């Protein structure tokens, strides 16, 4: 995804969530014929896709900012004025 290359996959882990809104991508059952058809379909588009935009939410910077926000909110609720 980070290379903006098309992705096809069977349903495992959080792949459906990760590929939501990513084009072109394809999720199939874990069957040889379906995986082959998905690969053929993806390659027929002959273009890169928008995967890098989607994967950005998992970047170190993005995760760091979200964690800092959680810590700041906890400290704020507990009356701490210290800056993080």
N, C-alpha and C positions, 0 to 999 in steps of 0.2 A: 504494500500500500504506500509506503513512504517513497517509493520510486515512481509512483504514478503509473504502475503497470496493472493491467486488468487482473482480477482475482476471481477464481472459482474455487468452491470448497464444498465439502459435505457439512452437515449440521454438527458442529462440535463446539464446545466451550461457548464463548460469547461472539462467535463469528457472525451470527445474524444481527446482533446489535452493532458490531463494528462496521458491517457493510451496509447498514441502513443509510440510504441517501447517496451511496457511492455508485457511480456509473462509469463504464459497464462492469457489473459484477454478477455472479450467479452462485446460488446455493442450491445444492441438490441432495438427494438421498445418497447414501454410501453404496452405490451400485455402479459397476463398471460402465454400463451403457449410458446411464444418466450423467456420470462424470465426463465421459467422452463427448456427449452431446453438448454439455455445458462448455467444455473447452472449445469445441468447434464454434459454438455461438459467440463466445467471448472474442475469439480470434477474428471472426468475421467483421467485427466493428473496426478493426485495424486502427485503433487510436489509443492514446494514453487516457488515463481517467483522473478523477479528482480525489484519489485516496489520500494524498498528502494533507489536504485540508482537513479531512476527517481524523487522521492520526495525530494531528497537532494537539488535540485535547489530551493526548497521553504524553506529551513532551515533558521533559524534566522541569522546564520553566513553568508550564501550566500546572503541573501537580504541586510544585513548590508553592506557587501562589495560592492554590486552594487549601493546602495544609496550613500555611500562615494565616489565612482567613479564619480557619477553624480555631486555631490557637488564640488569635486575637479576640474572637467572639467569646471563647471560654473565659479568658482573662477579664474581659469587659464585664461579663455577667457576675463574676466573682469580686468585682470592685478593684481590680488591679489597674494601676495607671502606667505600668512599665511598658515601654515601647519595644516591639519585636520587629 
